[in-house]
Amino acid sequence: MSGRMADVLIKAGHDVVLFIPEYDPSVTINGSKIAKIWRMKNISDALVRGMNDFGALLFADPYGIFFVRRAVENTLAEVR
């Protein structure tokens, strides 16, 4: 759906880049025929590790929300 919307915007004169975080590398379609594509690779491994940390911290400590936020920020930093 977003690929088709990107194509409509490009035809109307806009410069469009589709950002696609790659959770599953086997998915190669993007839905656009003419948009520029920016793929962020290897996000799935960092996401899985981050979510595992998130779950463990959430239930381990009554003040876990601080540590959950830190785990999410660390995961996002690792993806860059």
mmCIF file of the N, C-alpha and C atoms, coordinates in Angstrom:
data_MODEL
# 
_entry.id   MODEL 
# 
loop_
_atom_site.group_PDB 
_atom_site.id 
_atom_site.type_symbol 
_atom_site.label_atom_id 
_atom_site.label_alt_id 
_atom_site.label_comp_id 
_atom_site.label_asym_id 
_atom_site.label_entity_id 
_atom_site.label_seq_id 
_atom_site.pdbx_PDB_ins_code 
_atom_site.Cartn_x 
_atom_site.Cartn_y 
_atom_site.Cartn_z 
_atom_site.occupancy 
_atom_site.B_iso_or_equiv 
_atom_site.pdbx_formal_charge 
_atom_site.auth_seq_id 
_atom_site.auth_comp_id 
_atom_site.auth_asym_id 
_atom_site.auth_atom_id 
_atom_site.pdbx_PDB_model_num 
ATOM 1   N N  . MET A 1 1  ? 0.816  -1.192  0.000   1.00 0.00 ? 1  MET A N  1 
ATOM 2   C CA . MET A 1 1  ? 0.000  0.000   0.000   1.00 0.00 ? 1  MET A CA 1 
ATOM 3   C C  . MET A 1 1  ? 0.866  1.265   0.000   1.00 0.00 ? 1  MET A C  1 
ATOM 4   N N  . SER A 1 2  ? 1.889  1.316   0.857   1.00 0.00 ? 2  SER A N  1 
ATOM 5   C CA . SER A 1 2  ? 2.726  2.516   0.906   1.00 0.00 ? 2  SER A CA 1 
ATOM 6   C C  . SER A 1 2  ? 3.525  2.685   -0.382  1.00 0.00 ? 2  SER A C  1 
ATOM 7   N N  . GLY A 1 3  ? 3.861  1.586   -1.034  1.00 0.00 ? 3  GLY A N  1 
ATOM 8   C CA . GLY A 1 3  ? 4.572  1.667   -2.307  1.00 0.00 ? 3  GLY A CA 1 
ATOM 9   C C  . GLY A 1 3  ? 3.732  2.340   -3.379  1.00 0.00 ? 3  GLY A C  1 
ATOM 10  N N  . ARG A 1 4  ? 2.461  2.008   -3.432  1.00 0.00 ? 4  ARG A N  1 
ATOM 11  C CA . ARG A 1 4  ? 1.568  2.635   -4.404  1.00 0.00 ? 4  ARG A CA 1 
ATOM 12  C C  . ARG A 1 4  ? 1.373  4.120   -4.087  1.00 0.00 ? 4  ARG A C  1 
ATOM 13  N N  . MET A 1 5  ? 1.273  4.429   -2.787  1.00 0.00 ? 5  MET A N  1 
ATOM 14  C CA . MET A 1 5  ? 1.135  5.834   -2.392  1.00 0.00 ? 5  MET A CA 1 
ATOM 15  C C  . MET A 1 5  ? 2.385  6.617   -2.774  1.00 0.00 ? 5  MET A C  1 
ATOM 16  N N  . ALA A 1 6  ? 3.553  6.010   -2.605  1.00 0.00 ? 6  ALA A N  1 
ATOM 17  C CA . ALA A 1 6  ? 4.807  6.651   -2.990  1.00 0.00 ? 6  ALA A CA 1 
ATOM 18  C C  . ALA A 1 6  ? 4.813  6.942   -4.486  1.00 0.00 ? 6  ALA A C  1 
ATOM 19  N N  . ASP A 1 7  ? 4.347  5.988   -5.289  1.00 0.00 ? 7  ASP A N  1 
ATOM 20  C CA . ASP A 1 7  ? 4.306  6.184   -6.738  1.00 0.00 ? 7  ASP A CA 1 
ATOM 21  C C  . ASP A 1 7  ? 3.395  7.352   -7.119  1.00 0.00 ? 7  ASP A C  1 
ATOM 22  N N  . VAL A 1 8  ? 2.248  7.465   -6.452  1.00 0.00 ? 8  VAL A N  1 
ATOM 23  C CA . VAL A 1 8  ? 1.318  8.570   -6.719  1.00 0.00 ? 8  VAL A CA 1 
ATOM 24  C C  . VAL A 1 8  ? 1.983  9.907   -6.388  1.00 0.00 ? 8  VAL A C  1 
ATOM 25  N N  . LEU A 1 9  ? 2.676  9.967   -5.247  1.00 0.00 ? 9  LEU A N  1 
ATOM 26  C CA . LEU A 1 9  ? 3.352  11.203  -4.854  1.00 0.00 ? 9  LEU A CA 1 
ATOM 27  C C  . LEU A 1 9  ? 4.465  11.579  -5.831  1.00 0.00 ? 9  LEU A C  1 
ATOM 28  N N  . ILE A 1 10 ? 5.204  10.580  -6.306  1.00 0.00 ? 10 ILE A N  1 
ATOM 29  C CA . ILE A 1 10 ? 6.281  10.841  -7.271  1.00 0.00 ? 10 ILE A CA 1 
ATOM 30  C C  . ILE A 1 10 ? 5.701  11.389  -8.572  1.00 0.00 ? 10 ILE A C  1 
ATOM 31  N N  . LYS A 1 11 ? 4.606  10.799  -9.034  1.00 0.00 ? 11 LYS A N  1 
ATOM 32  C CA . LYS A 1 11 ? 3.967  11.276  -10.268 1.00 0.00 ? 11 LYS A CA 1 
ATOM 33  C C  . LYS A 1 11 ? 3.436  12.697  -10.114 1.00 0.00 ? 11 LYS A C  1 
ATOM 34  N N  . ALA A 1 12 ? 3.155  13.101  -8.871  1.00 0.00 ? 12 ALA A N  1 
ATOM 35  C CA . ALA A 1 12 ? 2.684  14.470  -8.608  1.00 0.00 ? 12 ALA A CA 1 
ATOM 36  C C  . ALA A 1 12 ? 3.844  15.446  -8.428  1.00 0.00 ? 12 ALA A C  1 
ATOM 37  N N  . GLY A 1 13 ? 5.090  14.955  -8.583  1.00 0.00 ? 13 GLY A N  1 
ATOM 38  C CA . GLY A 1 13 ? 6.240  15.832  -8.539  1.00 0.00 ? 13 GLY A CA 1 
ATOM 39  C C  . GLY A 1 13 ? 7.036  15.819  -7.246  1.00 0.00 ? 13 GLY A C  1 
ATOM 40  N N  . HIS A 1 14 ? 6.696  14.947  -6.318  1.00 0.00 ? 14 HIS A N  1 
ATOM 41  C CA . HIS A 1 14 ? 7.410  14.875  -5.040  1.00 0.00 ? 14 HIS A CA 1 
ATOM 42  C C  . HIS A 1 14 ? 8.608  13.932  -5.134  1.00 0.00 ? 14 HIS A C  1 
ATOM 43  N N  . ASP A 1 15 ? 9.607  14.178  -4.304  1.00 0.00 ? 15 ASP A N  1 
ATOM 44  C CA . ASP A 1 15 ? 10.759 13.291  -4.179  1.00 0.00 ? 15 ASP A CA 1 
ATOM 45  C C  . ASP A 1 15 ? 10.477 12.354  -3.008  1.00 0.00 ? 15 ASP A C  1 
ATOM 46  N N  . VAL A 1 16 ? 10.395 11.059  -3.261  1.00 0.00 ? 16 VAL A N  1 
ATOM 47  C CA . VAL A 1 16 ? 9.977  10.092  -2.232  1.00 0.00 ? 16 VAL A CA 1 
ATOM 48  C C  . VAL A 1 16 ? 11.032 9.007   -2.075  1.00 0.00 ? 16 VAL A C  1 
ATOM 49  N N  . VAL A 1 17 ? 11.341 8.685   -0.824  1.00 0.00 ? 17 VAL A N  1 
ATOM 50  C CA . VAL A 1 17 ? 12.211 7.561   -0.503  1.00 0.00 ? 17 VAL A CA 1 
ATOM 51  C C  . VAL A 1 17 ? 11.450 6.669   0.476   1.00 0.00 ? 17 VAL A C  1 
ATOM 52  N N  . LEU A 1 18 ? 11.299 5.394   0.144   1.00 0.00 ? 18 LEU A N  1 
ATOM 53  C CA . LEU A 1 18 ? 10.654 4.447   1.058   1.00 0.00 ? 18 LEU A CA 1 
ATOM 54  C C  . LEU A 1 18 ? 11.704 3.874   2.000   1.00 0.00 ? 18 LEU A C  1 
ATOM 55  N N  . PHE A 1 19 ? 11.460 4.001   3.291   1.00 0.00 ? 19 PHE A N  1 
ATOM 56  C CA . PHE A 1 19 ? 12.333 3.408   4.300   1.00 0.00 ? 19 PHE A CA 1 
ATOM 57  C C  . PHE A 1 19 ? 11.737 2.059   4.676   1.00 0.00 ? 19 PHE A C  1 
ATOM 58  N N  . ILE A 1 20 ? 12.521 0.998   4.496   1.00 0.00 ? 20 ILE A N  1 
ATOM 59  C CA . ILE A 1 20 ? 12.028 -0.355  4.780   1.00 0.00 ? 20 ILE A CA 1 
ATOM 60  C C  . ILE A 1 20 ? 12.974 -1.031  5.762   1.00 0.00 ? 20 ILE A C  1 
ATOM 61  N N  . PRO A 1 21 ? 12.571 -1.115  7.059   1.00 0.00 ? 21 PRO A N  1 
ATOM 62  C CA . PRO A 1 21 ? 13.385 -1.897  7.992   1.00 0.00 ? 21 PRO A CA 1 
ATOM 63  C C  . PRO A 1 21 ? 13.203 -3.377  7.655   1.00 0.00 ? 21 PRO A C  1 
ATOM 64  N N  . GLU A 1 22 ? 14.286 -4.077  7.473   1.00 0.00 ? 22 GLU A N  1 
ATOM 65  C CA . GLU A 1 22 ? 14.242 -5.460  6.996   1.00 0.00 ? 22 GLU A CA 1 
ATOM 66  C C  . GLU A 1 22 ? 14.147 -6.434  8.165   1.00 0.00 ? 22 GLU A C  1 
ATOM 67  N N  . TYR A 1 23 ? 12.926 -6.807  8.511   1.00 0.00 ? 23 TYR A N  1 
ATOM 68  C CA . TYR A 1 23 ? 12.700 -7.782  9.574   1.00 0.00 ? 23 TYR A CA 1 
ATOM 69  C C  . TYR A 1 23 ? 12.870 -9.200  9.039   1.00 0.00 ? 23 TYR A C  1 
ATOM 70  N N  . ASP A 1 24 ? 12.484 -9.408  7.801   1.00 0.00 ? 24 ASP A N  1 
ATOM 71  C CA . ASP A 1 24 ? 12.573 -10.726 7.167   1.00 0.00 ? 24 ASP A CA 1 
ATOM 72  C C  . ASP A 1 24 ? 13.258 -10.555 5.814   1.00 0.00 ? 24 ASP A C  1 
ATOM 73  N N  . PRO A 1 25 ? 14.533 -10.959 5.705   1.00 0.00 ? 25 PRO A N  1 
ATOM 74  C CA . PRO A 1 25 ? 15.277 -10.733 4.469   1.00 0.00 ? 25 PRO A CA 1 
ATOM 75  C C  . PRO A 1 25 ? 14.700 -11.444 3.245   1.00 0.00 ? 25 PRO A C  1 
ATOM 76  N N  . SER A 1 26 ? 13.818 -12.416 3.456   1.00 0.00 ? 26 SER A N  1 
ATOM 77  C CA . SER A 1 26 ? 13.250 -13.116 2.307   1.00 0.00 ? 26 SER A CA 1 
ATOM 78  C C  . SER A 1 26 ? 12.168 -12.285 1.614   1.00 0.00 ? 26 SER A C  1 
ATOM 79  N N  . VAL A 1 27 ? 11.677 -11.243 2.264   1.00 0.00 ? 27 VAL A N  1 
ATOM 80  C CA . VAL A 1 27 ? 10.676 -10.375 1.652   1.00 0.00 ? 27 VAL A CA 1 
ATOM 81  C C  . VAL A 1 27 ? 11.412 -9.313  0.837   1.00 0.00 ? 27 VAL A C  1 
ATOM 82  N N  . THR A 1 28 ? 11.251 -9.375  -0.466  1.00 0.00 ? 28 THR A N  1 
ATOM 83  C CA . THR A 1 28 ? 11.989 -8.472  -1.341  1.00 0.00 ? 28 THR A CA 1 
ATOM 84  C C  . THR A 1 28 ? 11.099 -7.468  -2.063  1.00 0.00 ? 28 THR A C  1 
ATOM 85  N N  . ILE A 1 29 ? 9.787  -7.603  -1.949  1.00 0.00 ? 29 ILE A N  1 
ATOM 86  C CA . ILE A 1 29 ? 8.895  -6.665  -2.633  1.00 0.00 ? 29 ILE A CA 1 
ATOM 87  C C  . ILE A 1 29 ? 8.764  -5.386  -1.812  1.00 0.00 ? 29 ILE A C  1 
ATOM 88  N N  . ASN A 1 30 ? 8.476  -4.290  -2.493  1.00 0.00 ? 30 ASN A N  1 
ATOM 89  C CA . ASN A 1 30 ? 8.306  -3.030  -1.781  1.00 0.00 ? 30 ASN A CA 1 
ATOM 90  C C  . ASN A 1 30 ? 7.034  -2.302  -2.187  1.00 0.00 ? 30 ASN A C  1 
ATOM 91  N N  . GLY A 1 31 ? 6.361  -2.773  -3.222  1.00 0.00 ? 31 GLY A N  1 
ATOM 92  C CA . GLY A 1 31 ? 5.090  -2.185  -3.620  1.00 0.00 ? 31 GLY A CA 1 
ATOM 93  C C  . GLY A 1 31 ? 5.207  -0.991  -4.542  1.00 0.00 ? 31 GLY A C  1 
ATOM 94  N N  . SER A 1 32 ? 6.408  -0.520  -4.777  1.00 0.00 ? 32 SER A N  1 
ATOM 95  C CA . SER A 1 32 ? 6.600  0.654   -5.634  1.00 0.00 ? 32 SER A CA 1 
ATOM 96  C C  . SER A 1 32 ? 7.308  0.258   -6.918  1.00 0.00 ? 32 SER A C  1 
ATOM 97  N N  . LYS A 1 33 ? 6.935  0.919   -7.971  1.00 0.00 ? 33 LYS A N  1 
ATOM 98  C CA . LYS A 1 33 ? 7.606  0.683   -9.242  1.00 0.00 ? 33 LYS A CA 1 
ATOM 99  C C  . LYS A 1 33 ? 8.667  1.747   -9.520  1.00 0.00 ? 33 LYS A C  1 
ATOM 100 N N  . ILE A 1 34 ? 8.568  2.926   -8.854  1.00 0.00 ? 34 ILE A N  1 
ATOM 101 C CA . ILE A 1 34 ? 9.463  4.025   -9.210  1.00 0.00 ? 34 ILE A CA 1 
ATOM 102 C C  . ILE A 1 34 ? 10.150 4.719   -8.026  1.00 0.00 ? 34 ILE A C  1 
ATOM 103 N N  . ALA A 1 35 ? 9.761  4.424   -6.799  1.00 0.00 ? 35 ALA A N  1 
ATOM 104 C CA . ALA A 1 35 ? 10.346 5.120   -5.649  1.00 0.00 ? 35 ALA A CA 1 
ATOM 105 C C  . ALA A 1 35 ? 11.758 4.631   -5.345  1.00 0.00 ? 35 ALA A C  1 
ATOM 106 N N  . LYS A 1 36 ? 12.549 5.528   -4.764  1.00 0.00 ? 36 LYS A N  1 
ATOM 107 C CA . LYS A 1 36 ? 13.858 5.135   -4.242  1.00 0.00 ? 36 LYS A CA 1 
ATOM 108 C C  . LYS A 1 36 ? 13.608 4.335   -2.972  1.00 0.00 ? 36 LYS A C  1 
ATOM 109 N N  . ILE A 1 37 ? 14.424 3.329   -2.740  1.00 0.00 ? 37 ILE A N  1 
ATOM 110 C CA . ILE A 1 37 ? 14.244 2.450   -1.582  1.00 0.00 ? 37 ILE A CA 1 
ATOM 111 C C  . ILE A 1 37 ? 15.470 2.530   -0.694  1.00 0.00 ? 37 ILE A C  1 
ATOM 112 N N  . TRP A 1 38 ? 15.243 2.671   0.592   1.00 0.00 ? 38 TRP A N  1 
ATOM 113 C CA . TRP A 1 38 ? 16.321 2.612   1.576   1.00 0.00 ? 38 TRP A CA 1 
ATOM 114 C C  . TRP A 1 38 ? 15.977 1.487   2.536   1.00 0.00 ? 38 TRP A C  1 
ATOM 115 N N  . ARG A 1 39 ? 16.728 0.380   2.475   1.00 0.00 ? 39 ARG A N  1 
ATOM 116 C CA . ARG A 1 39 ? 16.504 -0.773  3.348   1.00 0.00 ? 39 ARG A CA 1 
ATOM 117 C C  . ARG A 1 39 ? 17.487 -0.755  4.504   1.00 0.00 ? 39 ARG A C  1 
ATOM 118 N N  . MET A 1 40 ? 16.987 -1.012  5.698   1.00 0.00 ? 40 MET A N  1 
ATOM 119 C CA . MET A 1 40 ? 17.854 -1.164  6.867   1.00 0.00 ? 40 MET A CA 1 
ATOM 120 C C  . MET A 1 40 ? 17.957 -2.653  7.140   1.00 0.00 ? 40 MET A C  1 
ATOM 121 N N  . LYS A 1 41 ? 19.121 -3.210  6.907   1.00 0.00 ? 41 LYS A N  1 
ATOM 122 C CA . LYS A 1 41 ? 19.325 -4.653  7.040   1.00 0.00 ? 41 LYS A CA 1 
ATOM 123 C C  . LYS A 1 41 ? 19.695 -5.027  8.479   1.00 0.00 ? 41 LYS A C  1 
ATOM 124 N N  . ASN A 1 42 ? 19.534 -6.311  8.800   1.00 0.00 ? 42 ASN A N  1 
ATOM 125 C CA . ASN A 1 42 ? 19.935 -6.910  10.076  1.00 0.00 ? 42 ASN A CA 1 
ATOM 126 C C  . ASN A 1 42 ? 19.182 -6.362  11.279  1.00 0.00 ? 42 ASN A C  1 
ATOM 127 N N  . ILE A 1 43 ? 18.024 -5.793  11.070  1.00 0.00 ? 43 ILE A N  1 
ATOM 128 C CA . ILE A 1 43 ? 17.274 -5.275  12.204  1.00 0.00 ? 43 ILE A CA 1 
ATOM 129 C C  . ILE A 1 43 ? 16.604 -6.414  12.987  1.00 0.00 ? 43 ILE A C  1 
ATOM 130 N N  . SER A 1 44 ? 16.340 -7.541  12.343  1.00 0.00 ? 44 SER A N  1 
ATOM 131 C CA . SER A 1 44 ? 15.605 -8.616  13.002  1.00 0.00 ? 44 SER A CA 1 
ATOM 132 C C  . SER A 1 44 ? 16.386 -9.216  14.172  1.00 0.00 ? 44 SER A C  1 
ATOM 133 N N  . ASP A 1 45 ? 17.697 -9.437  14.024  1.00 0.00 ? 45 ASP A N  1 
ATOM 134 C CA . ASP A 1 45 ? 18.479 -10.010 15.116  1.00 0.00 ? 45 ASP A CA 1 
ATOM 135 C C  . ASP A 1 45 ? 18.514 -9.077  16.319  1.00 0.00 ? 45 ASP A C  1 
ATOM 136 N N  . ALA A 1 46 ? 18.752 -7.800  16.072  1.00 0.00 ? 46 ALA A N  1 
ATOM 137 C CA . ALA A 1 46 ? 18.782 -6.825  17.161  1.00 0.00 ? 46 ALA A CA 1 
ATOM 138 C C  . ALA A 1 46 ? 17.408 -6.704  17.803  1.00 0.00 ? 46 ALA A C  1 
ATOM 139 N N  . LEU A 1 47 ? 16.345 -6.766  17.003  1.00 0.00 ? 47 LEU A N  1 
ATOM 140 C CA . LEU A 1 47 ? 14.991 -6.673  17.543  1.00 0.00 ? 47 LEU A CA 1 
ATOM 141 C C  . LEU A 1 47 ? 14.682 -7.853  18.451  1.00 0.00 ? 47 LEU A C  1 
ATOM 142 N N  . VAL A 1 48 ? 15.032 -9.054  18.027  1.00 0.00 ? 48 VAL A N  1 
ATOM 143 C CA . VAL A 1 48 ? 14.781 -10.245 18.851  1.00 0.00 ? 48 VAL A CA 1 
ATOM 144 C C  . VAL A 1 48 ? 15.538 -10.155 20.171  1.00 0.00 ? 48 VAL A C  1 
ATOM 145 N N  . ARG A 1 49 ? 16.821 -9.780  20.111  1.00 0.00 ? 49 ARG A N  1 
ATOM 146 C CA . ARG A 1 49 ? 17.597 -9.633  21.350  1.00 0.00 ? 49 ARG A CA 1 
ATOM 147 C C  . ARG A 1 49 ? 16.987 -8.566  22.249  1.00 0.00 ? 49 ARG A C  1 
ATOM 148 N N  . GLY A 1 50 ? 16.611 -7.447  21.665  1.00 0.00 ? 50 GLY A N  1 
ATOM 149 C CA . GLY A 1 50 ? 16.025 -6.364  22.447  1.00 0.00 ? 50 GLY A CA 1 
ATOM 150 C C  . GLY A 1 50 ? 14.716 -6.758  23.087  1.00 0.00 ? 50 GLY A C  1 
ATOM 151 N N  . MET A 1 51 ? 13.870 -7.485  22.363  1.00 0.00 ? 51 MET A N  1 
ATOM 152 C CA . MET A 1 51 ? 12.581 -7.904  22.916  1.00 0.00 ? 51 MET A CA 1 
ATOM 153 C C  . MET A 1 51 ? 12.780 -8.944  24.014  1.00 0.00 ? 51 MET A C  1 
ATOM 154 N N  . ASN A 1 52 ? 13.779 -9.804  23.866  1.00 0.00 ? 52 ASN A N  1 
ATOM 155 C CA . ASN A 1 52 ? 14.076 -10.761 24.938  1.00 0.00 ? 52 ASN A CA 1 
ATOM 156 C C  . ASN A 1 52 ? 14.503 -10.024 26.201  1.00 0.00 ? 52 ASN A C  1 
ATOM 157 N N  . ASP A 1 53 ? 15.354 -9.023  26.053  1.00 0.00 ? 53 ASP A N  1 
ATOM 158 C CA . ASP A 1 53 ? 15.770 -8.207  27.194  1.00 0.00 ? 53 ASP A CA 1 
ATOM 159 C C  . ASP A 1 53 ? 14.576 -7.475  27.796  1.00 0.00 ? 53 ASP A C  1 
ATOM 160 N N  . PHE A 1 54 ? 13.716 -6.954  26.938  1.00 0.00 ? 54 PHE A N  1 
ATOM 161 C CA . PHE A 1 54 ? 12.542 -6.221  27.375  1.00 0.00 ? 54 PHE A CA 1 
ATOM 162 C C  . PHE A 1 54 ? 11.653 -7.085  28.268  1.00 0.00 ? 54 PHE A C  1 
ATOM 163 N N  . GLY A 1 55 ? 11.359 -8.302  27.824  1.00 0.00 ? 55 GLY A N  1 
ATOM 164 C CA . GLY A 1 55 ? 10.502 -9.199  28.594  1.00 0.00 ? 55 GLY A CA 1 
ATOM 165 C C  . GLY A 1 55 ? 11.111 -9.574  29.929  1.00 0.00 ? 55 GLY A C  1 
ATOM 166 N N  . ALA A 1 56 ? 12.398 -9.872  29.939  1.00 0.00 ? 56 ALA A N  1 
ATOM 167 C CA . ALA A 1 56 ? 13.068 -10.256 31.180  1.00 0.00 ? 56 ALA A CA 1 
ATOM 168 C C  . ALA A 1 56 ? 13.082 -9.099  32.176  1.00 0.00 ? 56 ALA A C  1 
ATOM 169 N N  . LEU A 1 57 ? 13.350 -7.904  31.704  1.00 0.00 ? 57 LEU A N  1 
ATOM 170 C CA . LEU A 1 57 ? 13.429 -6.754  32.599  1.00 0.00 ? 57 LEU A CA 1 
ATOM 171 C C  . LEU A 1 57 ? 12.067 -6.307  33.106  1.00 0.00 ? 57 LEU A C  1 
ATOM 172 N N  . LEU A 1 58 ? 11.068 -6.441  32.281  1.00 0.00 ? 58 LEU A N  1 
ATOM 173 C CA . LEU A 1 58 ? 9.740  -5.966  32.652  1.00 0.00 ? 58 LEU A CA 1 
ATOM 174 C C  . LEU A 1 58 ? 9.198  -6.682  33.881  1.00 0.00 ? 58 LEU A C  1 
ATOM 175 N N  . PHE A 1 59 ? 9.478  -7.976  33.987  1.00 0.00 ? 59 PHE A N  1 
ATOM 176 C CA . PHE A 1 59 ? 8.929  -8.752  35.088  1.00 0.00 ? 59 PHE A CA 1 
ATOM 177 C C  . PHE A 1 59 ? 9.919  -8.994  36.217  1.00 0.00 ? 59 PHE A C  1 
ATOM 178 N N  . ALA A 1 60 ? 11.154 -8.567  36.061  1.00 0.00 ? 60 ALA A N  1 
ATOM 179 C CA . ALA A 1 60 ? 12.176 -8.864  37.062  1.00 0.00 ? 60 ALA A CA 1 
ATOM 180 C C  . ALA A 1 60 ? 12.272 -7.816  38.160  1.00 0.00 ? 60 ALA A C  1 
ATOM 181 N N  . ASP A 1 61 ? 11.836 -6.612  37.908  1.00 0.00 ? 61 ASP A N  1 
ATOM 182 C CA . ASP A 1 61 ? 12.100 -5.510  38.816  1.00 0.00 ? 61 ASP A CA 1 
ATOM 183 C C  . ASP A 1 61 ? 10.887 -4.587  38.870  1.00 0.00 ? 61 ASP A C  1 
ATOM 184 N N  . PRO A 1 62 ? 10.448 -4.201  40.071  1.00 0.00 ? 62 PRO A N  1 
ATOM 185 C CA . PRO A 1 62 ? 9.301  -3.284  40.130  1.00 0.00 ? 62 PRO A CA 1 
ATOM 186 C C  . PRO A 1 62 ? 9.615  -1.927  39.493  1.00 0.00 ? 62 PRO A C  1 
ATOM 187 N N  . TYR A 1 63 ? 10.891 -1.583  39.380  1.00 0.00 ? 63 TYR A N  1 
ATOM 188 C CA . TYR A 1 63 ? 11.287 -0.337  38.727  1.00 0.00 ? 63 TYR A CA 1 
ATOM 189 C C  . TYR A 1 63 ? 11.836 -0.622  37.336  1.00 0.00 ? 63 TYR A C  1 
ATOM 190 N N  . GLY A 1 64 ? 11.386 -1.715  36.756  1.00 0.00 ? 64 GLY A N  1 
ATOM 191 C CA . GLY A 1 64 ? 11.921 -2.202  35.488  1.00 0.00 ? 64 GLY A CA 1 
ATOM 192 C C  . GLY A 1 64 ? 11.711 -1.277  34.310  1.00 0.00 ? 64 GLY A C  1 
ATOM 193 N N  . ILE A 1 65 ? 10.771 -0.347  34.393  1.00 0.00 ? 65 ILE A N  1 
ATOM 194 C CA . ILE A 1 65 ? 10.487 0.489   33.230  1.00 0.00 ? 65 ILE A CA 1 
ATOM 195 C C  . ILE A 1 65 ? 11.718 1.289   32.800  1.00 0.00 ? 65 ILE A C  1 
ATOM 196 N N  . PHE A 1 66 ? 12.519 1.742   33.755  1.00 0.00 ? 66 PHE A N  1 
ATOM 197 C CA . PHE A 1 66 ? 13.757 2.449   33.412  1.00 0.00 ? 66 PHE A CA 1 
ATOM 198 C C  . PHE A 1 66 ? 14.677 1.538   32.619  1.00 0.00 ? 66 PHE A C  1 
ATOM 199 N N  . PHE A 1 67 ? 14.821 0.306   33.080  1.00 0.00 ? 67 PHE A N  1 
ATOM 200 C CA . PHE A 1 67 ? 15.713 -0.644  32.426  1.00 0.00 ? 67 PHE A CA 1 
ATOM 201 C C  . PHE A 1 67 ? 15.154 -1.092  31.074  1.00 0.00 ? 67 PHE A C  1 
ATOM 202 N N  . VAL A 1 68 ? 13.828 -1.147  30.972  1.00 0.00 ? 68 VAL A N  1 
ATOM 203 C CA . VAL A 1 68 ? 13.195 -1.493  29.698  1.00 0.00 ? 68 VAL A CA 1 
ATOM 204 C C  . VAL A 1 68 ? 13.516 -0.415  28.670  1.00 0.00 ? 68 VAL A C  1 
ATOM 205 N N  . ARG A 1 69 ? 13.375 0.833   29.082  1.00 0.00 ? 69 ARG A N  1 
ATOM 206 C CA . ARG A 1 69 ? 13.687 1.921   28.148  1.00 0.00 ? 69 ARG A CA 1 
ATOM 207 C C  . ARG A 1 69 ? 15.153 1.855   27.714  1.00 0.00 ? 69 ARG A C  1 
ATOM 208 N N  . ARG A 1 70 ? 16.028 1.593   28.660  1.00 0.00 ? 70 ARG A N  1 
ATOM 209 C CA . ARG A 1 70 ? 17.447 1.506   28.321  1.00 0.00 ? 70 ARG A CA 1 
ATOM 210 C C  . ARG A 1 70 ? 17.700 0.347   27.351  1.00 0.00 ? 70 ARG A C  1 
ATOM 211 N N  . ALA A 1 71 ? 17.027 -0.789  27.550  1.00 0.00 ? 71 ALA A N  1 
ATOM 212 C CA . ALA A 1 71 ? 17.196 -1.931  26.649  1.00 0.00 ? 71 ALA A CA 1 
ATOM 213 C C  . ALA A 1 71 ? 16.705 -1.594  25.247  1.00 0.00 ? 71 ALA A C  1 
ATOM 214 N N  . VAL A 1 72 ? 15.582 -0.890  25.148  1.00 0.00 ? 72 VAL A N  1 
ATOM 215 C CA . VAL A 1 72 ? 15.058 -0.490  23.833  1.00 0.00 ? 72 VAL A CA 1 
ATOM 216 C C  . VAL A 1 72 ? 16.015 0.479   23.156  1.00 0.00 ? 72 VAL A C  1 
ATOM 217 N N  . GLU A 1 73 ? 16.532 1.450   23.907  1.00 0.00 ? 73 GLU A N  1 
ATOM 218 C CA . GLU A 1 73 ? 17.480 2.408   23.330  1.00 0.00 ? 73 GLU A CA 1 
ATOM 219 C C  . GLU A 1 73 ? 18.766 1.718   22.879  1.00 0.00 ? 73 GLU A C  1 
ATOM 220 N N  . ASN A 1 74 ? 19.238 0.758   23.663  1.00 0.00 ? 74 ASN A N  1 
ATOM 221 C CA . ASN A 1 74 ? 20.440 0.010   23.269  1.00 0.00 ? 74 ASN A CA 1 
ATOM 222 C C  . ASN A 1 74 ? 20.199 -0.786  21.997  1.00 0.00 ? 74 ASN A C  1 
ATOM 223 N N  . THR A 1 75 ? 19.010 -1.378  21.884  1.00 0.00 ? 75 THR A N  1 
ATOM 224 C CA . THR A 1 75 ? 18.666 -2.135  20.684  1.00 0.00 ? 75 THR A CA 1 
ATOM 225 C C  . THR A 1 75 ? 18.643 -1.226  19.464  1.00 0.00 ? 75 THR A C  1 
ATOM 226 N N  . LEU A 1 76 ? 18.020 -0.064  19.594  1.00 0.00 ? 76 LEU A N  1 
ATOM 227 C CA . LEU A 1 76 ? 17.962 0.858   18.477  1.00 0.00 ? 76 LEU A CA 1 
ATOM 228 C C  . LEU A 1 76 ? 19.352 1.365   18.098  1.00 0.00 ? 76 LEU A C  1 
ATOM 229 N N  . ALA A 1 77 ? 20.194 1.600   19.086  1.00 0.00 ? 77 ALA A N  1 
ATOM 230 C CA . ALA A 1 77 ? 21.566 2.056   18.818  1.00 0.00 ? 77 ALA A CA 1 
ATOM 231 C C  . ALA A 1 77 ? 22.347 0.978   18.082  1.00 0.00 ? 77 ALA A C  1 
ATOM 232 N N  . GLU A 1 78 ? 22.093 -0.284  18.415  1.00 0.00 ? 78 GLU A N  1 
ATOM 233 C CA . GLU A 1 78 ? 22.815 -1.396  17.781  1.00 0.00 ? 78 GLU A CA 1 
ATOM 234 C C  . GLU A 1 78 ? 22.438 -1.515  16.304  1.00 0.00 ? 78 GLU A C  1 
ATOM 235 N N  . VAL A 1 79 ? 21.207 -1.217  15.962  1.00 0.00 ? 79 VAL A N  1 
ATOM 236 C CA . VAL A 1 79 ? 20.718 -1.350  14.585  1.00 0.00 ? 79 VAL A CA 1 
ATOM 237 C C  . VAL A 1 79 ? 21.395 -0.334  13.680  1.00 0.00 ? 79 VAL A C  1 
ATOM 238 N N  . ARG A 1 80 ? 21.688 0.842   14.200  1.00 0.00 ? 80 ARG A N  1 
ATOM 239 C CA . ARG A 1 80 ? 22.298 1.888   13.366  1.00 0.00 ? 80 ARG A CA 1 
ATOM 240 C C  . ARG A 1 80 ? 23.605 1.412   12.904  1.00 0.00 ? 80 ARG A C  1 
# 
